[in-house]
Amino acid sequence: MLVFNAQYICANEHVIVHTQYGDVLGYQTDLARVFYGIPFAQPPIGTLRWQSPVPITKWDPKVINATQPPPACSQPASVITTILTPSIMSEDCLYLNIFTPLSSDSPHTSLLPVMIFIHGGDFQFGWGSQSIFESERFVNTTNVIVALIQYRIGVLGFLATGNGPNDIKGNYGILDQRLAIAWIKANIDAFGGDPTEITLFGQSAGAQSIALHYVTSEMQSFFQRAIIQSAPMTIPFRTYLEYVTPTVLLAEQLHCATDDVACFRNRSTDEIIAAQTAHMGTVLLMWFI
């Protein structure tokens, strides 16, 4: 079936895509069309810190400037190399990037297959705009559309204080991924993508995340295929008791009682990342593997 895709408007090197939330301003290179920093959730800041992600309804302003990479989710500095430490970080980080081949707006092109990449990093590090993930050449040579998503990581994405109604329950990073995947499925046709031909792929923590989505019944309608790259499948996930145990160490570092959620939320991003860094390699392995 041939589909005429009239969603694109090109002006010089800029490209505008119309979506149900408003317009997205990206840009075109010799290889692809690029859209950086498309929001798929409300910023998880203030009272939304350590809450399930809240979907976007409308954009304000109505045109999103998607020509610059978004900030990475807040994280400690990499212990391996400075190259793996993002230069700009924020708790306001729930964005995705989309790369489309130049053929995606052709009147003679069917909707293209979609690949959604979930980055790794031990659920503590990484972001969707790392230079190694730039996908212009990939989409140009394979004629697919690639979306790269960001999700909360480290303490800000996986802290748990308990399972009560007022507790911080954890796994917010996984919930971010689910919402991002749902957003892509609902909107990728505006970019020339086929919402019925979605493949998830990712490495390390991203691969382990995909394994979770693969066995989650609520996710079965959101993707058709999965590529699990280098997932540490022989390392079991923690029990809930093991999961909440490190919170005691973090609470001590932040001078909060373990059941004082308001105290946790009142701490600054820098204080939280510093507390996470102080227990790197002991607390974090209990949370995120």
C-alpha positions in Angstrom: 0.0 0.0 0.0 1.4 3.4 -0.9 0.8 6.2 1.6 1.1 9.9 0.9 2.7 11.4 4.0 1.9 15.1 4.1 3.1 15.6 7.6 6.5 17.2 6.6 7.0 20.8 5.7 10.5 21.7 4.7 12.0 25.2 4.8 15.6 25.2 3.9 17.2 22.7 6.3 14.4 22.9 8.8 11.6 20.4 8.9 8.2 20.7 10.7 6.1 17.7 11.6 2.5 18.0 12.8 1.4 15.9 15.7 -1.7 15.8 17.9 0.3 17.7 20.6 1.5 20.5 18.4 4.3 20.9 15.8 7.9 19.6 16.0 10.7 21.6 14.4 13.6 19.5 13.4 16.3 19.7 10.7 17.5 17.8 7.7 21.0 16.7 6.8 22.4 15.0 3.7 21.5 11.7 5.3 18.4 12.0 7.4 15.9 14.1 9.3 16.6 14.7 12.9 14.3 15.5 15.8 15.9 16.0 19.2 14.3 16.3 22.6 10.6 15.5 21.9 8.9 15.5 25.3 6.7 12.4 26.1 5.9 13.1 29.7 5.5 16.0 32.1 8.9 17.0 33.7 9.3 14.7 36.7 10.2 17.5 39.1 8.8 19.0 42.2 5.8 16.9 43.4 6.3 14.6 40.3 9.7 13.5 41.5 9.4 9.7 42.3 6.0 9.5 40.8 4.8 7.5 37.8 5.3 9.6 34.6 2.5 11.9 33.7 1.6 11.9 29.9 1.9 15.0 27.9 -1.5 16.5 26.7 -0.5 19.6 24.7 2.8 21.3 24.2 3.5 24.9 25.3 4.8 26.5 23.2 2.8 24.9 20.4 6.0 24.3 18.3 8.7 22.3 20.0 12.2 23.2 18.9 13.7 19.8 18.4 17.0 20.9 16.9 19.2 20.5 20.0 19.8 17.3 22.1 17.9 17.4 25.4 19.7 17.2 28.8 20.6 13.8 30.1 18.9 12.5 33.2 20.8 13.5 36.3 23.5 10.9 37.1 26.9 10.6 38.8 30.1 11.2 36.9 31.3 8.1 35.1 34.1 6.3 36.9 35.4 5.0 33.5 36.0 8.1 31.3 34.7 11.7 31.1 33.4 10.9 27.6 30.6 8.9 29.4 29.6 11.8 31.6 27.0 14.1 30.0 27.8 17.8 29.9 24.2 18.9 30.5 22.0 17.0 33.0 18.6 17.7 34.6 15.7 15.9 36.3 13.7 17.3 33.4 14.9 14.7 31.0 12.0 12.6 29.7 12.5 13.2 26.0 13.1 11.1 22.9 15.0 11.6 19.7 13.7 10.5 16.3 15.8 9.9 13.2 14.1 9.4 9.8 15.5 8.6 6.4 15.0 11.2 3.7 12.6 8.8 1.9 10.1 8.9 4.8 8.1 11.8 3.4 8.1 10.6 -0.2 4.6 10.2 -1.7 5.7 6.8 -3.0 6.9 5.4 0.3 4.9 3.2 2.6 5.2 3.7 6.3 8.6 2.5 7.4 9.5 0.0 10.2 10.4 1.6 13.5 13.2 0.7 15.9 13.2 2.0 19.5 16.5 2.0 21.2 16.9 1.8 25.1 20.3 2.7 26.3 22.3 0.8 28.9 24.4 1.9 31.7 23.6 -0.3 34.7 20.4 1.7 35.3 22.7 4.4 36.6 24.4 6.0 33.6 23.8 6.8 30.0 21.5 9.0 27.9 19.8 8.9 24.5 22.0 11.5 22.8 25.4 9.9 23.2 27.4 10.4 20.1 27.7 6.6 19.6 23.9 6.5 19.2 23.7 9.1 16.4 21.5 7.3 13.8 21.6 9.4 10.7 23.8 7.0 8.7 21.9 4.0 10.1 18.5 5.1 9.0 19.9 6.2 5.6 21.3 2.8 4.8 18.5 0.6 6.3 15.5 2.7 5.5 14.0 2.4 9.0 13.0 5.0 11.5 14.9 5.1 14.8 13.7 6.5 18.1 16.0 6.8 21.2 14.4 7.2 24.5 15.5 8.6 27.9 14.4 7.4 31.3 15.1 8.2 34.9 18.1 6.3 36.2 19.9 5.8 39.5 18.3 6.9 42.7 15.9 9.3 40.9 14.6 6.4 38.8 14.6 3.5 41.2 14.5 4.6 44.8 12.0 2.7 46.9 11.0 3.3 50.5 8.3 0.7 50.8 5.0 -0.5 49.4 2.5 1.6 51.3 0.2 4.2 49.8 2.5 7.1 50.5 5.8 5.3 49.8 8.2 5.8 47.0 7.7 2.5 45.2 10.6 2.4 42.7 10.8 1.3 39.1 10.0 4.7 37.7 12.6 4.4 35.0 10.8 1.3 33.7 7.5 3.2 33.7 9.2 6.0 31.8 10.2 3.5 29.1 6.7 2.2 28.9 5.2 5.6 28.4 7.8 6.5 25.8 7.1 3.4 23.8 3.4 4.1 24.0 4.0 7.7 22.8 6.0 6.5 19.9 3.4 3.9 18.9 0.7 6.6 19.0 2.6 9.3 17.1 5.2 7.7 14.9 3.0 7.7 11.8 3.4 11.5 11.7 7.1 10.9 11.1 6.5 8.3 8.4 6.7 5.3 10.8 4.5 2.2 10.9 3.0 1.8 14.4 2.4 -1.9 13.6 6.1 -2.6 12.8 7.9 -1.7 16.0 11.1 -3.4 17.2 12.7 -2.7 20.6 16.4 -3.0 20.8 19.0 -2.1 23.5 22.2 -3.1 25.3 23.0 -4.0 28.9 20.4 -2.3 31.1 18.5 -1.5 28.0 18.4 -5.1 27.0 17.4 -6.2 30.5 14.6 -3.6 30.3 13.4 -5.0 27.0 13.3 -8.5 28.6 10.9 -7.1 31.2 8.7 -5.5 28.6 8.7 -8.7 26.6 7.2 -10.7 29.4 4.8 -8.0 30.6 1.3 -8.6 29.2 0.3 -4.9 29.2 3.2 -4.2 26.7 2.4 -6.9 24.1 0.4 -4.6 21.9 3.1 -1.9 21.8 5.8 -3.7 19.8 6.2 -6.7 17.6 9.9 -7.7 17.9 12.7 -7.4 20.3 16.5 -7.5 20.0 18.1 -8.1 23.4 21.8 -7.2 23.2 24.2 -8.2 26.0 21.6 -8.5 28.8 23.0 -10.0 32.0 20.3 -12.6 32.1 22.0 -14.9 34.5 22.0 -12.1 37.2 18.6 -12.2 39.0 16.6 -9.2 39.8 16.4 -8.3 43.5 13.5 -9.2 45.8 11.5 -6.3 47.1 13.1 -6.6 50.5 16.5 -6.5 48.9 15.4 -3.6 46.8 14.4 -1.3 49.7 17.3 -2.2 52.0 19.8 0.3 50.5 17.3 3.1 51.2 18.6 3.1 54.8 22.1 4.1 53.6 20.7 6.8 51.3 18.5 8.2 54.0 21.4 8.5 56.4 23.4 10.3 53.7 20.5 12.8 53.1 19.7 13.1 56.9 16.2 11.8 56.3 14.1 9.1 58.0 13.5 6.2 55.7 9.7 6.8 55.8 9.9 10.6 55.4 9.1 10.9 51.7 8.7 14.7 52.0 12.3 14.9 53.3 13.6 13.0 50.3 11.6 15.2 47.9 12.9 18.4 49.5 16.5 17.5 48.8 18.2 19.1 45.8 19.2 17.1 42.8 22.9 17.7 43.6 22.4 16.4 47.2 20.7 13.2 45.8 23.3 12.6 43.2 26.1 13.2 45.8 24.4 10.6 48.2 24.2 8.1 45.3 27.8 8.7 44.5 28.9 8.2 48.1 27.6 4.6 48.0 28.5 3.8 44.4 29.3 0.1 44.0 27.6 -1.0 47.2 24.1 0.4 47.4 23.6 0.7 43.7 24.3 -2.9 42.8 21.5 -3.9 45.2 19.0 -1.6 43.6 19.6 -1.9 39.9 20.6 -5.5 39.0 
